[in-house]
Amino acid sequence: MPARLAAIAERLPEEGVFCDVGSDHGLLPLFLLQQRKALRAVVTDIKPLPLARAKEALAAGGVADRAECVLADGIASLGGRGIDFYAIAGMSGETIAQILREGKTTLHAGQRFYLQPMSHEDILRTHLSVEGFRITEETVIRENGKLFLLICATFTGMPGEAPDPITAALGMYLDQHPGVWGRAYFEIKRDRLVRTAEKRRAAGLDAFDQESVLARIREILKEEP
Ligand SMILES: C[S@@+](CC[C@H](N)C(=O)[O-])C[C@H]1O[C@@H](n2cnc3c(N)ncnc32)[C@H](O)[C@@H]1O
């Protein structure tokens, strides 16, 4: 099982109906059903081929009777299935936010979300804060030499304020609880921002609007400005 999916599996409380949105290979629901960490699983993909792949893996693993495979765009059409936990992994933060926005009317308070954005986590964090989700944990996972972010959130249904740009970009957890890979995650972000700032300077473009994010990363890393 890939480390970033194992990180979701180990955080899932026992029992409950699990939904893997954009499952593709089906590895996560397969594992959860085999380990009896999920009672049932709803397994979706927007494309027929990846969904067929998941279906095959679940059948080969002997758990097809507890899995419902659904060809669906996001979660908007998944209401009425008693879903307790959602994983939405391996997509951009923007796509994940769009899936949550379009599925908003099917959600109910207490449902838990395990979100693994590949990019645009600022957009996702902003969506979660504004649209009634409480972020409960963020962690960084390393898989095949690459770092991945996992955001765990609970839907409360109570809308909140948009985070400031620094919080949207970096979250509120990793600076306090960096875990094994948090520091490396901030270092990669810092290097990316430094490269972008240098390119902008070389091209004679306007001031870099991410300076405050870069300054905060340096503070977290305890570096001189
Ligand atoms: C990179 S794969 C990730 C697979 C798996 N979740 C993982 O993290 O290893 C992304 C999958 O999401 C599916 N996908 C993309 N947008 C989707 C959407 N709006 N609704 C459902 N599935 C979607 C794609 O077809 C693809 O199979």
Ligand as a Chemical Component Dictionary entry (heavy atoms), coordinates in Angstrom:
data_LIG
# 
_chem_comp.id                   LIG 
_chem_comp.type                 NON-POLYMER 
_chem_comp.pdbx_formal_charge   0 
_chem_comp.three_letter_code    LIG 
# 
loop_
_chem_comp_atom.comp_id 
_chem_comp_atom.atom_id 
_chem_comp_atom.alt_atom_id 
_chem_comp_atom.type_symbol 
_chem_comp_atom.charge 
_chem_comp_atom.model_Cartn_x 
_chem_comp_atom.model_Cartn_y 
_chem_comp_atom.model_Cartn_z 
_chem_comp_atom.pdbx_ordinal 
LIG C1  C1  C 0  -4.010  10.420 -9.759  1  
LIG S1  S1  S 1  -5.409  9.411  -9.579  2  
LIG C2  C2  C 0  -5.397  9.142  -7.847  3  
LIG C3  C3  C 0  -5.877  7.770  -7.483  4  
LIG C4  C4  C 0  -5.960  7.514  -5.988  5  
LIG N1  N1  N 0  -6.994  8.311  -5.381  6  
LIG C5  C5  C 0  -4.626  7.781  -5.331  7  
LIG O1  O1  O 0  -4.494  8.807  -4.647  8  
LIG O2  O2  O -1 -3.690  6.991  -5.509  9  
LIG C6  C6  C 0  -6.779  10.513 -9.763  10 
LIG C7  C7  C 0  -8.065  9.785  -10.102 11 
LIG O3  O3  O 0  -9.131  10.682 -9.839  12 
LIG C8  C8  C 0  -10.089 10.571 -10.871 13 
LIG N2  N2  N 0  -10.856 11.842 -10.876 14 
LIG C9  C9  C 0  -10.473 13.062 -11.302 15 
LIG N3  N3  N 0  -11.445 13.965 -11.131 16 
LIG C10 C10 C 0  -12.497 13.302 -10.577 17 
LIG C11 C11 C 0  -13.801 13.681 -10.174 18 
LIG N4  N4  N 0  -14.252 14.935 -10.324 19 
LIG N5  N5  N 0  -14.616 12.740 -9.640  20 
LIG C12 C12 C 0  -14.198 11.452 -9.507  21 
LIG N6  N6  N 0  -12.964 11.029 -9.887  22 
LIG C13 C13 C 0  -12.122 11.945 -10.401 23 
LIG C14 C14 C 0  -9.256  10.310 -12.113 24 
LIG O4  O4  O 0  -10.015 9.705  -13.154 25 
LIG C15 C15 C 0  -8.161  9.392  -11.551 26 
LIG O5  O5  O 0  -8.510  8.029  -11.652 27 
# 
loop_
_chem_comp_bond.comp_id 
_chem_comp_bond.atom_id_1 
_chem_comp_bond.atom_id_2 
_chem_comp_bond.value_order 
_chem_comp_bond.pdbx_ordinal 
LIG C1  S1  SING 1  
LIG S1  C2  SING 2  
LIG S1  C6  SING 3  
LIG C2  C3  SING 4  
LIG C3  C4  SING 5  
LIG C4  N1  SING 6  
LIG C4  C5  SING 7  
LIG C5  O1  DOUB 8  
LIG C5  O2  SING 9  
LIG C6  C7  SING 10 
LIG C7  O3  SING 11 
LIG C7  C15 SING 12 
LIG O3  C8  SING 13 
LIG C8  N2  SING 14 
LIG C8  C14 SING 15 
LIG N2  C9  SING 16 
LIG N2  C13 SING 17 
LIG C9  N3  DOUB 18 
LIG N3  C10 SING 19 
LIG C10 C11 SING 20 
LIG C10 C13 DOUB 21 
LIG C11 N4  SING 22 
LIG C11 N5  DOUB 23 
LIG N5  C12 SING 24 
LIG C12 N6  DOUB 25 
LIG N6  C13 SING 26 
LIG C14 O4  SING 27 
LIG C14 C15 SING 28 
LIG C15 O5  SING 29 
# 
